[in-house]
């Protein structure tokens, strides 16, 4: 465990527009949220934010996120997610 979290090895999710990617993105986010809930680390506000994000991703087919990822790629950047420092 790191910072009180169990570390789960998850497959890398590569975001590219089209196909089943929006469904896979929603599923990957849902898996993380469910994992947090099982370890009693899901606040009510985080649950509400997940529901809001899931609705937005469903309605837009995640187009905003894919456009953002494409812009970052064109600029030579990429998105990475890391654990937050427990002191912040």
Secondary structure, 3 states (H helix, E strand, C coil): CECCECCCCCCCCCCCCCCCHHHHHHHHHHHHHHHHHHCCCCCHHHHHHHHHHHHHHHHHCCHHHHHHHHHHHHCCCCCCCCCCCCCC
